[in-house]
Each structure stands twice: as structure tokens, then as C-alpha cells.
């Protein structure tokens, strides 16, 4: 008997990983744009 714990995620696991990577990228871009906008507004207010 083999005690190997190989997990075959298949297509569903691949799609979940792609979705998670895209979601994280979108969130990072969104927060970066918000940060830049807030930073610019803060500088113009001073």
C-alpha cells in the first residue's frame, strides 16, 4: 500500500486558481488606483 497523498485537482482546481489570481490582481489594481487618487487629492489640498 502506498501512503502518497497526491491530490488530483483537475480542471476545477485549475479554474479556481485562475479565478483567485485574477481576483487578487483586480483588487490590487483597484486599491492602487484609489491610493493614487487619495494621495493626489491630499497633495492638492495642502
TORDO-555020 format. One line per 5 residues: for each residue x, y, z of N, C-alpha, C, CB. Coordinates in Angstrom, 1 decimal. Glycine has a CB too. Example, Ala and Ser with C-alpha at 12.3 -4.5 7.8 and 13.67 -1.06 7.14 Angstrom:
13.2/-5.7/7.8/12.3/-4.5/7.8/13.2/-3.3/7.8/11.3/-4.5/9.0 ~ 12.8/-2.2/7.1/13.7/-1.1/7.1/12.9/0.0/7.9/14.1/-0.6/5.7
% end
This chain:
0.8/-1.2/0.0/0.0/0.0/0.0/0.9/1.2/0.0/-0.9/0.0/1.2 ~ 0.4/2.2/-0.7/1.2/3.5/-0.8/0.5/4.6/0.0/1.3/3.9/-2.3 ~ 1.4/5.3/0.8/0.8/6.4/1.6/1.0/7.7/0.9/1.6/6.4/2.9 ~ 1.1/7.8/-0.4/1.3/9.0/-1.1/0.0/9.8/-1.0/1.8/8.8/-2.6 ~ 0.1/11.1/-0.8/-1.1/11.9/-0.7/-1.2/12.9/-1.8/-1.1/12.7/0.7
-1.0/12.4/-3.0/-1.2/13.2/-4.2/-2.7/13.5/-4.4/-0.7/12.5/-5.5 ~ -3.0/14.8/-4.6/-4.3/15.2/-4.8/-4.5/15.7/-6.2/-4.7/16.4/-3.8 ~ -5.4/15.1/-7.0/-5.6/15.5/-8.4/-6.8/16.4/-8.4/-5.9/14.2/-9.3 ~ -6.4/17.7/-8.5/-7.5/18.7/-8.5/-8.2/18.8/-9.8/-6.9/20.1/-8.2 ~ -7.5/18.5/-10.9/-8.2/18.5/-12.2/-8.6/19.9/-12.7/-9.4/17.7/-12.2
-9.5/19.9/-13.6/-9.9/21.2/-14.2/-10.5/22.2/-13.2/-10.9/20.9/-15.4 ~ -11.3/21.7/-12.3/-12.0/22.6/-11.4/-11.0/23.3/-10.5/-13.0/21.8/-10.5 ~ -9.9/22.6/-10.0/-8.9/23.3/-9.2/-8.1/24.3/-10.1/-7.9/22.2/-8.7 ~ -7.9/24.0/-11.3/-7.2/25.0/-12.1/-8.0/26.2/-12.4/-6.8/24.3/-13.5 ~ -9.3/26.0/-12.6/-10.2/27.2/-12.8/-10.3/28.0/-11.5/-11.6/26.7/-13.3
-10.3/27.4/-10.4/-10.4/28.1/-9.1/-9.1/28.9/-8.9/-10.6/27.2/-7.9 ~ -7.9/28.3/-9.2/-6.7/29.1/-9.1/-6.6/30.3/-10.0/-5.5/28.1/-9.3 ~ -7.1/30.1/-11.3/-7.1/31.2/-12.2/-8.0/32.3/-11.7/-7.5/30.7/-13.6 ~ -9.2/31.9/-11.2/-10.1/32.9/-10.7/-9.5/33.7/-9.6/-11.4/32.2/-10.3 ~ -8.9/33.0/-8.6/-8.3/33.6/-7.5/-7.2/34.6/-7.9/-7.8/32.6/-6.5
-6.3/34.2/-8.8/-5.3/35.1/-9.3/-5.8/36.3/-9.9/-4.3/34.3/-10.2 ~ -6.8/36.2/-10.8/-7.4/37.3/-11.4/-8.1/38.2/-10.4/-8.5/36.9/-12.5 ~ -8.8/37.6/-9.4/-9.4/38.5/-8.4/-8.4/39.2/-7.6/-10.3/37.6/-7.5 ~ -7.3/38.6/-7.2/-6.3/39.3/-6.4/-5.7/40.5/-7.2/-5.2/38.4/-5.9 ~ -5.5/40.2/-8.5/-4.9/41.2/-9.4/-5.8/42.4/-9.5/-4.6/40.6/-10.8
-7.1/42.1/-9.7/-8.1/43.2/-9.8/-8.2/44.0/-8.6/-9.5/42.6/-10.2 ~ -8.2/43.4/-7.4/-8.2/44.1/-6.1/-7.0/44.9/-5.9/-8.4/43.1/-5.0 ~ -5.8/44.4/-6.3/-4.6/45.2/-6.1/-4.6/46.4/-7.0/-3.4/44.3/-6.4 ~ -5.0/46.3/-8.2/-5.1/47.4/-9.1/-6.1/48.5/-8.6/-5.5/47.0/-10.6 ~ -7.2/48.0/-8.1/-8.3/48.9/-7.6/-7.8/49.7/-6.4/-9.5/48.1/-7.3
-7.1/49.0/-5.5/-6.6/49.7/-4.3/-5.5/50.6/-4.7/-6.2/48.7/-3.3 ~ -4.7/50.3/-5.6/-3.6/51.1/-6.1/-4.1/52.4/-6.7/-2.7/50.4/-7.0 ~ -5.2/52.3/-7.5/-5.8/53.5/-8.1/-6.4/54.4/-7.1/-6.8/53.1/-9.2 ~ -7.1/53.8/-6.1/-7.7/54.5/-5.0/-6.6/55.2/-4.2/-8.5/53.6/-4.1 ~ -5.5/54.6/-3.9/-4.4/55.2/-3.2/-3.8/56.4/-3.9/-3.3/54.1/-2.9
-3.6/56.2/-5.2/-3.0/57.3/-6.0/-4.0/58.5/-6.0/-2.7/56.8/-7.4 ~ -5.3/58.2/-6.2/-6.2/59.3/-6.2/-6.3/60.0/-4.9/-7.6/58.7/-6.6 ~ -6.3/59.3/-3.8/-6.3/59.9/-2.5/-5.0/60.7/-2.2/-6.5/58.8/-1.4 ~ -3.9/60.1/-2.7/-2.6/60.8/-2.5/-2.6/62.2/-3.3/-1.5/59.9/-3.0 ~ -3.2/62.1/-4.5/-3.2/63.3/-5.3/-4.1/64.4/-4.7/-3.6/63.0/-6.7
-5.3/63.9/-4.2/-6.2/64.9/-3.5/-5.6/65.5/-2.3/-7.5/64.1/-3.2 ~ -4.9/64.7/-1.6/-4.2/65.1/-0.3/-3.2/66.2/-0.6/-3.6/64.0/0.4 ~ -2.4/66.0/-1.7/-1.4/67.0/-2.1/-2.0/68.3/-2.6/-0.4/66.4/-3.1 ~ -3.1/68.2/-3.3/-3.7/69.4/-3.9/-4.4/70.2/-2.8/-4.7/69.1/-5.0 ~ -4.8/69.5/-1.7/-5.5/70.2/-0.6/-4.5/71.0/0.3/-6.2/69.2/0.3
-3.2/70.6/0.2/-2.3/71.3/1.1/-1.7/72.6/0.4/-1.1/70.4/1.4
% end
